[in-house]
Amino acid sequence: MVKSLGCETVAGDVETREQFEYLKSVDGDNIQGYFPGKPIPSGEVGKLLQKTVG
């Protein structure tokens, strides 16, 4: 139904590869939770971006 409205979905609390694979199989748009990345303190975000972006 969401896709028919032209909107994207966000699945929260994705904690396992199995959950991720299921969401991928049903054409989920976005995920958040411990599986893609554990929360970090706000002071460490800049360091993380420097590592991943260069």
PDBQT receptor file of N, H, CA, C and O in Angstrom, charges set to zero:
ATOM      1  N   MET A   1       0.816  -1.178   0.000  1.00  0.00    +0.000 N 
ATOM      2  CA  MET A   1       0.000   0.000   0.000  1.00  0.00    +0.000 C 
ATOM      3  C   MET A   1       0.873   1.261   0.000  1.00  0.00    +0.000 C 
ATOM      4  O   MET A   1       0.581   2.222  -0.712  1.00  0.00    +0.000 OA
ATOM      5  N   VAL A   2       1.930   1.252   0.790  1.00  0.00    +0.000 N 
ATOM      6  H   VAL A   2       2.168   0.471   1.368  1.00  0.00    +0.000 HD
ATOM      7  CA  VAL A   2       2.802   2.423   0.871  1.00  0.00    +0.000 C 
ATOM      8  C   VAL A   2       3.416   2.733  -0.491  1.00  0.00    +0.000 C 
ATOM      9  O   VAL A   2       3.462   3.891  -0.907  1.00  0.00    +0.000 OA
ATOM     10  N   LYS A   3       3.883   1.709  -1.177  1.00  0.00    +0.000 N 
ATOM     11  H   LYS A   3       3.846   0.769  -0.840  1.00  0.00    +0.000 HD
ATOM     12  CA  LYS A   3       4.495   1.915  -2.493  1.00  0.00    +0.000 C 
ATOM     13  C   LYS A   3       3.494   2.484  -3.501  1.00  0.00    +0.000 C 
ATOM     14  O   LYS A   3       3.867   3.279  -4.363  1.00  0.00    +0.000 OA
ATOM     15  N   SER A   4       2.234   2.082  -3.396  1.00  0.00    +0.000 N 
ATOM     16  H   SER A   4       1.931   1.436  -2.696  1.00  0.00    +0.000 HD
ATOM     17  CA  SER A   4       1.232   2.608  -4.321  1.00  0.00    +0.000 C 
ATOM     18  C   SER A   4       1.009   4.106  -4.114  1.00  0.00    +0.000 C 
ATOM     19  O   SER A   4       0.503   4.788  -5.004  1.00  0.00    +0.000 OA
ATOM     20  N   LEU A   5       1.385   4.617  -2.941  1.00  0.00    +0.000 N 
ATOM     21  H   LEU A   5       1.796   4.063  -2.217  1.00  0.00    +0.000 HD
ATOM     22  CA  LEU A   5       1.285   6.048  -2.658  1.00  0.00    +0.000 C 
ATOM     23  C   LEU A   5       2.560   6.792  -3.033  1.00  0.00    +0.000 C 
ATOM     24  O   LEU A   5       2.642   8.013  -2.891  1.00  0.00    +0.000 OA
ATOM     25  N   GLY A   6       3.557   6.045  -3.516  1.00  0.00    +0.000 N 
ATOM     26  H   GLY A   6       3.490   5.053  -3.631  1.00  0.00    +0.000 HD
ATOM     27  CA  GLY A   6       4.818   6.653  -3.913  1.00  0.00    +0.000 C 
ATOM     28  C   GLY A   6       5.740   6.967  -2.748  1.00  0.00    +0.000 C 
ATOM     29  O   GLY A   6       6.642   7.795  -2.876  1.00  0.00    +0.000 OA
ATOM     30  N   CYS A   7       5.525   6.317  -1.617  1.00  0.00    +0.000 N 
ATOM     31  H   CYS A   7       4.792   5.644  -1.513  1.00  0.00    +0.000 HD
ATOM     32  CA  CYS A   7       6.339   6.554  -0.420  1.00  0.00    +0.000 C 
ATOM     33  C   CYS A   7       7.331   5.414  -0.211  1.00  0.00    +0.000 C 
ATOM     34  O   CYS A   7       7.145   4.307  -0.717  1.00  0.00    +0.000 OA
ATOM     35  N   GLU A   8       8.381   5.707   0.541  1.00  0.00    +0.000 N 
ATOM     36  H   GLU A   8       8.532   6.606   0.952  1.00  0.00    +0.000 HD
ATOM     37  CA  GLU A   8       9.347   4.679   0.923  1.00  0.00    +0.000 C 
ATOM     38  C   GLU A   8       9.035   4.195   2.333  1.00  0.00    +0.000 C 
ATOM     39  O   GLU A   8       8.423   4.907   3.130  1.00  0.00    +0.000 OA
ATOM     40  N   THR A   9       9.464   2.980   2.623  1.00  0.00    +0.000 N 
ATOM     41  H   THR A   9       9.961   2.401   1.976  1.00  0.00    +0.000 HD
ATOM     42  CA  THR A   9       9.273   2.414   3.958  1.00  0.00    +0.000 C 
ATOM     43  C   THR A   9      10.590   2.414   4.723  1.00  0.00    +0.000 C 
ATOM     44  O   THR A   9      11.669   2.407   4.130  1.00  0.00    +0.000 OA
ATOM     45  N   VAL A  10      10.483   2.422   6.040  1.00  0.00    +0.000 N 
ATOM     46  H   VAL A  10       9.606   2.428   6.521  1.00  0.00    +0.000 HD
ATOM     47  CA  VAL A  10      11.637   2.269   6.918  1.00  0.00    +0.000 C 
ATOM     48  C   VAL A  10      11.268   1.216   7.950  1.00  0.00    +0.000 C 
ATOM     49  O   VAL A  10      10.315   1.389   8.710  1.00  0.00    +0.000 OA
ATOM     50  N   ALA A  11      12.030   0.117   7.976  1.00  0.00    +0.000 N 
ATOM     51  H   ALA A  11      12.804  -0.023   7.359  1.00  0.00    +0.000 HD
ATOM     52  CA  ALA A  11      11.816  -0.929   8.968  1.00  0.00    +0.000 C 
ATOM     53  C   ALA A  11      12.786  -0.696  10.117  1.00  0.00    +0.000 C 
ATOM     54  O   ALA A  11      13.999  -0.651   9.914  1.00  0.00    +0.000 OA
ATOM     55  N   GLY A  12      12.251  -0.549  11.321  1.00  0.00    +0.000 N 
ATOM     56  H   GLY A  12      11.265  -0.585  11.487  1.00  0.00    +0.000 HD
ATOM     57  CA  GLY A  12      13.078  -0.316  12.494  1.00  0.00    +0.000 C 
ATOM     58  C   GLY A  12      13.332  -1.602  13.262  1.00  0.00    +0.000 C 
ATOM     59  O   GLY A  12      12.655  -2.609  13.055  1.00  0.00    +0.000 OA
ATOM     60  N   ASP A  13      14.307  -1.556  14.144  1.00  0.00    +0.000 N 
ATOM     61  H   ASP A  13      14.857  -0.738  14.313  1.00  0.00    +0.000 HD
ATOM     62  CA  ASP A  13      14.653  -2.683  15.025  1.00  0.00    +0.000 C 
ATOM     63  C   ASP A  13      15.100  -3.924  14.261  1.00  0.00    +0.000 C 
ATOM     64  O   ASP A  13      14.825  -5.044  14.690  1.00  0.00    +0.000 OA
ATOM     65  N   VAL A  14      15.781  -3.741  13.139  1.00  0.00    +0.000 N 
ATOM     66  H   VAL A  14      16.004  -2.830  12.790  1.00  0.00    +0.000 HD
ATOM     67  CA  VAL A  14      16.321  -4.872  12.387  1.00  0.00    +0.000 C 
ATOM     68  C   VAL A  14      17.605  -5.304  13.091  1.00  0.00    +0.000 C 
ATOM     69  O   VAL A  14      18.590  -4.565  13.116  1.00  0.00    +0.000 OA
ATOM     70  N   GLU A  15      17.581  -6.509  13.663  1.00  0.00    +0.000 N 
ATOM     71  H   GLU A  15      16.781  -7.109  13.642  1.00  0.00    +0.000 HD
ATOM     72  CA  GLU A  15      18.700  -6.949  14.491  1.00  0.00    +0.000 C 
ATOM     73  C   GLU A  15      19.438  -8.168  13.956  1.00  0.00    +0.000 C 
ATOM     74  O   GLU A  15      20.522  -8.486  14.445  1.00  0.00    +0.000 OA
ATOM     75  N   THR A  16      18.880  -8.861  12.961  1.00  0.00    +0.000 N 
ATOM     76  H   THR A  16      18.000  -8.603  12.563  1.00  0.00    +0.000 HD
ATOM     77  CA  THR A  16      19.525 -10.079  12.474  1.00  0.00    +0.000 C 
ATOM     78  C   THR A  16      19.596 -10.092  10.947  1.00  0.00    +0.000 C 
ATOM     79  O   THR A  16      18.853  -9.382  10.269  1.00  0.00    +0.000 OA
ATOM     80  N   ARG A  17      20.504 -10.913  10.425  1.00  0.00    +0.000 N 
ATOM     81  H   ARG A  17      21.108 -11.490  10.976  1.00  0.00    +0.000 HD
ATOM     82  CA  ARG A  17      20.611 -11.084   8.976  1.00  0.00    +0.000 C 
ATOM     83  C   ARG A  17      19.303 -11.659   8.419  1.00  0.00    +0.000 C 
ATOM     84  O   ARG A  17      18.880 -11.291   7.323  1.00  0.00    +0.000 OA
ATOM     85  N   GLU A  18      18.670 -12.551   9.166  1.00  0.00    +0.000 N 
ATOM     86  H   GLU A  18      19.013 -12.850  10.056  1.00  0.00    +0.000 HD
ATOM     87  CA  GLU A  18      17.424 -13.153   8.704  1.00  0.00    +0.000 C 
ATOM     88  C   GLU A  18      16.347 -12.087   8.507  1.00  0.00    +0.000 C 
ATOM     89  O   GLU A  18      15.624 -12.111   7.511  1.00  0.00    +0.000 OA
ATOM     90  N   GLN A  19      16.239 -11.154   9.452  1.00  0.00    +0.000 N 
ATOM     91  H   GLN A  19      16.826 -11.135  10.262  1.00  0.00    +0.000 HD
ATOM     92  CA  GLN A  19      15.272 -10.069   9.311  1.00  0.00    +0.000 C 
ATOM     93  C   GLN A  19      15.613  -9.215   8.093  1.00  0.00    +0.000 C 
ATOM     94  O   GLN A  19      14.731  -8.848   7.315  1.00  0.00    +0.000 OA
ATOM     95  N   PHE A  20      16.891  -8.905   7.935  1.00  0.00    +0.000 N 
ATOM     96  H   PHE A  20      17.607  -9.203   8.567  1.00  0.00    +0.000 HD
ATOM     97  CA  PHE A  20      17.333  -8.112   6.792  1.00  0.00    +0.000 C 
ATOM     98  C   PHE A  20      16.998  -8.806   5.480  1.00  0.00    +0.000 C 
ATOM     99  O   PHE A  20      16.465  -8.178   4.565  1.00  0.00    +0.000 OA
ATOM    100  N   GLU A  21      17.305 -10.093   5.379  1.00  0.00    +0.000 N 
ATOM    101  H   GLU A  21      17.738 -10.603   6.123  1.00  0.00    +0.000 HD
ATOM    102  CA  GLU A  21      17.044 -10.843   4.150  1.00  0.00    +0.000 C 
ATOM    103  C   GLU A  21      15.550 -10.889   3.839  1.00  0.00    +0.000 C 
ATOM    104  O   GLU A  21      15.157 -10.787   2.677  1.00  0.00    +0.000 OA
ATOM    105  N   TYR A  22      14.719 -11.042   4.866  1.00  0.00    +0.000 N 
ATOM    106  H   TYR A  22      15.039 -11.125   5.810  1.00  0.00    +0.000 HD
ATOM    107  CA  TYR A  22      13.274 -11.047   4.643  1.00  0.00    +0.000 C 
ATOM    108  C   TYR A  22      12.822  -9.697   4.086  1.00  0.00    +0.000 C 
ATOM    109  O   TYR A  22      12.080  -9.641   3.105  1.00  0.00    +0.000 OA
ATOM    110  N   LEU A  23      13.266  -8.622   4.711  1.00  0.00    +0.000 N 
ATOM    111  H   LEU A  23      13.869  -8.668   5.508  1.00  0.00    +0.000 HD
ATOM    112  CA  LEU A  23      12.859  -7.289   4.250  1.00  0.00    +0.000 C 
ATOM    113  C   LEU A  23      13.335  -7.023   2.828  1.00  0.00    +0.000 C 
ATOM    114  O   LEU A  23      12.638  -6.385   2.039  1.00  0.00    +0.000 OA
ATOM    115  N   LYS A  24      14.523  -7.516   2.509  1.00  0.00    +0.000 N 
ATOM    116  H   LYS A  24      15.089  -8.035   3.149  1.00  0.00    +0.000 HD
ATOM    117  CA  LYS A  24      15.029  -7.382   1.141  1.00  0.00    +0.000 C 
ATOM    118  C   LYS A  24      14.135  -8.167   0.171  1.00  0.00    +0.000 C 
ATOM    119  O   LYS A  24      13.868  -7.708  -0.940  1.00  0.00    +0.000 OA
ATOM    120  N   SER A  25      13.681  -9.337   0.591  1.00  0.00    +0.000 N 
ATOM    121  H   SER A  25      13.898  -9.710   1.493  1.00  0.00    +0.000 HD
ATOM    122  CA  SER A  25      12.859 -10.179  -0.294  1.00  0.00    +0.000 C 
ATOM    123  C   SER A  25      11.476  -9.586  -0.553  1.00  0.00    +0.000 C 
ATOM    124  O   SER A  25      10.856  -9.890  -1.572  1.00  0.00    +0.000 OA
ATOM    125  N   VAL A  26      10.990  -8.749   0.353  1.00  0.00    +0.000 N 
ATOM    126  H   VAL A  26      11.494  -8.503   1.181  1.00  0.00    +0.000 HD
ATOM    127  CA  VAL A  26       9.679  -8.119   0.153  1.00  0.00    +0.000 C 
ATOM    128  C   VAL A  26       9.826  -6.682  -0.330  1.00  0.00    +0.000 C 
ATOM    129  O   VAL A  26       8.893  -5.885  -0.240  1.00  0.00    +0.000 OA
ATOM    130  N   ASP A  27      11.025  -6.360  -0.848  1.00  0.00    +0.000 N 
ATOM    131  H   ASP A  27      11.783  -7.008  -0.921  1.00  0.00    +0.000 HD
ATOM    132  CA  ASP A  27      11.284  -5.066  -1.472  1.00  0.00    +0.000 C 
ATOM    133  C   ASP A  27      11.212  -3.900  -0.489  1.00  0.00    +0.000 C 
ATOM    134  O   ASP A  27      10.688  -2.834  -0.812  1.00  0.00    +0.000 OA
ATOM    135  N   GLY A  28      11.753  -4.120   0.733  1.00  0.00    +0.000 N 
ATOM    136  H   GLY A  28      12.179  -4.986   0.995  1.00  0.00    +0.000 HD
ATOM    137  CA  GLY A  28      11.820  -3.030   1.706  1.00  0.00    +0.000 C 
ATOM    138  C   GLY A  28      12.798  -1.960   1.236  1.00  0.00    +0.000 C 
ATOM    139  O   GLY A  28      13.798  -2.274   0.589  1.00  0.00    +0.000 OA
ATOM    140  N   ASP A  29      12.523  -0.718   1.550  1.00  0.00    +0.000 N 
ATOM    141  H   ASP A  29      11.711  -0.462   2.075  1.00  0.00    +0.000 HD
ATOM    142  CA  ASP A  29      13.350   0.384   1.070  1.00  0.00    +0.000 C 
ATOM    143  C   ASP A  29      14.538   0.686   1.982  1.00  0.00    +0.000 C 
ATOM    144  O   ASP A  29      15.672   0.787   1.514  1.00  0.00    +0.000 OA
ATOM    145  N   ASN A  30      14.280   0.830   3.275  1.00  0.00    +0.000 N 
ATOM    146  H   ASN A  30      13.358   0.748   3.655  1.00  0.00    +0.000 HD
ATOM    147  CA  ASN A  30      15.310   1.252   4.211  1.00  0.00    +0.000 C 
ATOM    148  C   ASN A  30      15.180   0.474   5.513  1.00  0.00    +0.000 C 
ATOM    149  O   ASN A  30      14.089   0.054   5.897  1.00  0.00    +0.000 OA
ATOM    150  N   ILE A  31      16.322   0.289   6.190  1.00  0.00    +0.000 N 
ATOM    151  H   ILE A  31      17.208   0.630   5.878  1.00  0.00    +0.000 HD
ATOM    152  CA  ILE A  31      16.297  -0.374   7.489  1.00  0.00    +0.000 C 
ATOM    153  C   ILE A  31      17.103   0.438   8.492  1.00  0.00    +0.000 C 
ATOM    154  O   ILE A  31      17.973   1.230   8.128  1.00  0.00    +0.000 OA
ATOM    155  N   GLN A  32      16.792   0.221   9.751  1.00  0.00    +0.000 N 
ATOM    156  H   GLN A  32      16.086  -0.422  10.046  1.00  0.00    +0.000 HD
ATOM    157  CA  GLN A  32      17.602   0.769  10.826  1.00  0.00    +0.000 C 
ATOM    158  C   GLN A  32      17.571  -0.229  11.970  1.00  0.00    +0.000 C 
ATOM    159  O   GLN A  32      16.623  -1.003  12.101  1.00  0.00    +0.000 OA
ATOM    160  N   GLY A  33      18.589  -0.210  12.785  1.00  0.00    +0.000 N 
ATOM    161  H   GLY A  33      19.359   0.419  12.679  1.00  0.00    +0.000 HD
ATOM    162  CA  GLY A  33      18.662  -1.129  13.910  1.00  0.00    +0.000 C 
ATOM    163  C   GLY A  33      20.080  -1.608  14.127  1.00  0.00    +0.000 C 
ATOM    164  O   GLY A  33      21.018  -1.102  13.510  1.00  0.00    +0.000 OA
ATOM    165  N   TYR A  34      20.235  -2.580  15.003  1.00  0.00    +0.000 N 
ATOM    166  H   TYR A  34      19.473  -2.990  15.505  1.00  0.00    +0.000 HD
ATOM    167  CA  TYR A  34      21.566  -3.078  15.358  1.00  0.00    +0.000 C 
ATOM    168  C   TYR A  34      22.250  -3.822  14.225  1.00  0.00    +0.000 C 
ATOM    169  O   TYR A  34      23.479  -3.852  14.170  1.00  0.00    +0.000 OA
ATOM    170  N   PHE A  35      21.478  -4.429  13.310  1.00  0.00    +0.000 N 
ATOM    171  H   PHE A  35      20.479  -4.404  13.355  1.00  0.00    +0.000 HD
ATOM    172  CA  PHE A  35      22.134  -5.180  12.231  1.00  0.00    +0.000 C 
ATOM    173  C   PHE A  35      22.978  -4.282  11.334  1.00  0.00    +0.000 C 
ATOM    174  O   PHE A  35      24.146  -4.595  11.104  1.00  0.00    +0.000 OA
ATOM    175  N   PRO A  36      22.438  -3.183  10.818  1.00  0.00    +0.000 N 
ATOM    176  CA  PRO A  36      23.275  -2.336   9.954  1.00  0.00    +0.000 C 
ATOM    177  C   PRO A  36      24.325  -1.545  10.719  1.00  0.00    +0.000 C 
ATOM    178  O   PRO A  36      25.346  -1.166  10.146  1.00  0.00    +0.000 OA
ATOM    179  N   GLY A  37      24.095  -1.292  11.993  1.00  0.00    +0.000 N 
ATOM    180  H   GLY A  37      23.266  -1.600  12.458  1.00  0.00    +0.000 HD
ATOM    181  CA  GLY A  37      25.097  -0.560  12.763  1.00  0.00    +0.000 C 
ATOM    182  C   GLY A  37      24.607  -0.219  14.156  1.00  0.00    +0.000 C 
ATOM    183  O   GLY A  37      23.493   0.269  14.347  1.00  0.00    +0.000 OA
ATOM    184  N   LYS A  38      25.470  -0.490  15.122  1.00  0.00    +0.000 N 
ATOM    185  H   LYS A  38      26.374  -0.886  14.967  1.00  0.00    +0.000 HD
ATOM    186  CA  LYS A  38      25.111  -0.193  16.506  1.00  0.00    +0.000 C 
ATOM    187  C   LYS A  38      25.164   1.313  16.739  1.00  0.00    +0.000 C 
ATOM    188  O   LYS A  38      25.930   2.022  16.086  1.00  0.00    +0.000 OA
ATOM    189  N   PRO A  39      24.346   1.799  17.673  1.00  0.00    +0.000 N 
ATOM    190  CA  PRO A  39      24.378   3.226  17.990  1.00  0.00    +0.000 C 
ATOM    191  C   PRO A  39      25.749   3.637  18.517  1.00  0.00    +0.000 C 
ATOM    192  O   PRO A  39      26.434   2.849  19.169  1.00  0.00    +0.000 OA
ATOM    193  N   ILE A  40      26.136   4.859  18.234  1.00  0.00    +0.000 N 
ATOM    194  H   ILE A  40      25.580   5.499  17.704  1.00  0.00    +0.000 HD
ATOM    195  CA  ILE A  40      27.396   5.399  18.746  1.00  0.00    +0.000 C 
ATOM    196  C   ILE A  40      27.133   6.762  19.370  1.00  0.00    +0.000 C 
ATOM    197  O   ILE A  40      26.167   7.434  19.009  1.00  0.00    +0.000 OA
ATOM    198  N   PRO A  41      27.981   7.173  20.299  1.00  0.00    +0.000 N 
ATOM    199  CA  PRO A  41      27.815   8.503  20.884  1.00  0.00    +0.000 C 
ATOM    200  C   PRO A  41      27.951   9.587  19.810  1.00  0.00    +0.000 C 
ATOM    201  O   PRO A  41      28.715   9.427  18.858  1.00  0.00    +0.000 OA
ATOM    202  N   SER A  42      27.220  10.675  19.963  1.00  0.00    +0.000 N 
ATOM    203  H   SER A  42      26.600  10.805  20.736  1.00  0.00    +0.000 HD
ATOM    204  CA  SER A  42      27.225  11.735  18.952  1.00  0.00    +0.000 C 
ATOM    205  C   SER A  42      28.631  12.289  18.717  1.00  0.00    +0.000 C 
ATOM    206  O   SER A  42      28.944  12.710  17.603  1.00  0.00    +0.000 OA
ATOM    207  N   GLY A  43      29.467  12.295  19.730  1.00  0.00    +0.000 N 
ATOM    208  H   GLY A  43      29.213  11.952  20.634  1.00  0.00    +0.000 HD
ATOM    209  CA  GLY A  43      30.832  12.799  19.573  1.00  0.00    +0.000 C 
ATOM    210  C   GLY A  43      31.701  11.949  18.666  1.00  0.00    +0.000 C 
ATOM    211  O   GLY A  43      32.763  12.401  18.239  1.00  0.00    +0.000 OA
ATOM    212  N   GLU A  44      31.277  10.724  18.359  1.00  0.00    +0.000 N 
ATOM    213  H   GLU A  44      30.414  10.356  18.705  1.00  0.00    +0.000 HD
ATOM    214  CA  GLU A  44      32.068   9.830  17.518  1.00  0.00    +0.000 C 
ATOM    215  C   GLU A  44      31.612   9.802  16.057  1.00  0.00    +0.000 C 
ATOM    216  O   GLU A  44      32.240   9.146  15.226  1.00  0.00    +0.000 OA
ATOM    217  N   VAL A  45      30.544  10.496  15.746  1.00  0.00    +0.000 N 
ATOM    218  H   VAL A  45      30.034  11.029  16.421  1.00  0.00    +0.000 HD
ATOM    219  CA  VAL A  45      30.014  10.486  14.382  1.00  0.00    +0.000 C 
ATOM    220  C   VAL A  45      31.031  11.053  13.396  1.00  0.00    +0.000 C 
ATOM    221  O   VAL A  45      31.235  10.483  12.324  1.00  0.00    +0.000 OA
ATOM    222  N   GLY A  46      31.663  12.153  13.742  1.00  0.00    +0.000 N 
ATOM    223  H   GLY A  46      31.497  12.616  14.612  1.00  0.00    +0.000 HD
ATOM    224  CA  GLY A  46      32.669  12.759  12.856  1.00  0.00    +0.000 C 
ATOM    225  C   GLY A  46      33.803  11.804  12.545  1.00  0.00    +0.000 C 
ATOM    226  O   GLY A  46      34.250  11.721  11.401  1.00  0.00    +0.000 OA
ATOM    227  N   LYS A  47      34.276  11.079  13.559  1.00  0.00    +0.000 N 
ATOM    228  H   LYS A  47      33.913  11.147  14.489  1.00  0.00    +0.000 HD
ATOM    229  CA  LYS A  47      35.355  10.101  13.357  1.00  0.00    +0.000 C 
ATOM    230  C   LYS A  47      34.911   8.998  12.406  1.00  0.00    +0.000 C 
ATOM    231  O   LYS A  47      35.666   8.580  11.528  1.00  0.00    +0.000 OA
ATOM    232  N   LEU A  48      33.678   8.530  12.589  1.00  0.00    +0.000 N 
ATOM    233  H   LEU A  48      33.065   8.869  13.303  1.00  0.00    +0.000 HD
ATOM    234  CA  LEU A  48      33.156   7.471  11.724  1.00  0.00    +0.000 C 
ATOM    235  C   LEU A  48      33.057   7.952  10.283  1.00  0.00    +0.000 C 
ATOM    236  O   LEU A  48      33.417   7.221   9.360  1.00  0.00    +0.000 OA
ATOM    237  N   LEU A  49      32.577   9.162  10.085  1.00  0.00    +0.000 N 
ATOM    238  H   LEU A  49      32.285   9.755  10.835  1.00  0.00    +0.000 HD
ATOM    239  CA  LEU A  49      32.465   9.701   8.727  1.00  0.00    +0.000 C 
ATOM    240  C   LEU A  49      33.829   9.876   8.078  1.00  0.00    +0.000 C 
ATOM    241  O   LEU A  49      33.975   9.644   6.878  1.00  0.00    +0.000 OA
ATOM    242  N   GLN A  50      34.824  10.281   8.849  1.00  0.00    +0.000 N 
ATOM    243  H   GLN A  50      34.705  10.470   9.823  1.00  0.00    +0.000 HD
ATOM    244  CA  GLN A  50      36.165  10.425   8.286  1.00  0.00    +0.000 C 
ATOM    245  C   GLN A  50      36.706   9.080   7.816  1.00  0.00    +0.000 C 
ATOM    246  O   GLN A  50      37.386   9.005   6.792  1.00  0.00    +0.000 OA
ATOM    247  N   LYS A  51      36.410   8.030   8.555  1.00  0.00    +0.000 N 
ATOM    248  H   LYS A  51      35.858   8.092   9.387  1.00  0.00    +0.000 HD
ATOM    249  CA  LYS A  51      36.865   6.683   8.183  1.00  0.00    +0.000 C 
ATOM    250  C   LYS A  51      36.169   6.196   6.920  1.00  0.00    +0.000 C 
ATOM    251  O   LYS A  51      36.807   5.615   6.042  1.00  0.00    +0.000 OA
ATOM    252  N   THR A  52      34.853   6.433   6.825  1.00  0.00    +0.000 N 
ATOM    253  H   THR A  52      34.336   6.905   7.539  1.00  0.00    +0.000 HD
ATOM    254  CA  THR A  52      34.092   5.864   5.704  1.00  0.00    +0.000 C 
ATOM    255  C   THR A  52      34.099   6.740   4.467  1.00  0.00    +0.000 C 
ATOM    256  O   THR A  52      34.007   6.223   3.354  1.00  0.00    +0.000 OA
ATOM    257  N   VAL A  53      34.205   8.044   4.628  1.00  0.00    +0.000 N 
ATOM    258  H   VAL A  53      34.280   8.464   5.532  1.00  0.00    +0.000 HD
ATOM    259  CA  VAL A  53      34.157   8.944   3.477  1.00  0.00    +0.000 C 
ATOM    260  C   VAL A  53      35.565   9.285   2.992  1.00  0.00    +0.000 C 
ATOM    261  O   VAL A  53      35.793   9.489   1.799  1.00  0.00    +0.000 OA
ATOM    262  N   GLY A  54      36.479   9.342   3.911  1.00  0.00    +0.000 N 
ATOM    263  H   GLY A  54      36.294   9.177   4.879  1.00  0.00    +0.000 HD
ATOM    264  CA  GLY A  54      37.860   9.560   3.504  1.00  0.00    +0.000 C 
ATOM    265  C   GLY A  54      38.361  10.846   3.986  1.00  0.00    +0.000 C 
ATOM    266  O   GLY A  54      39.515  11.193   3.733  1.00  0.00    +0.000 OA
TER     267      GLY A  54
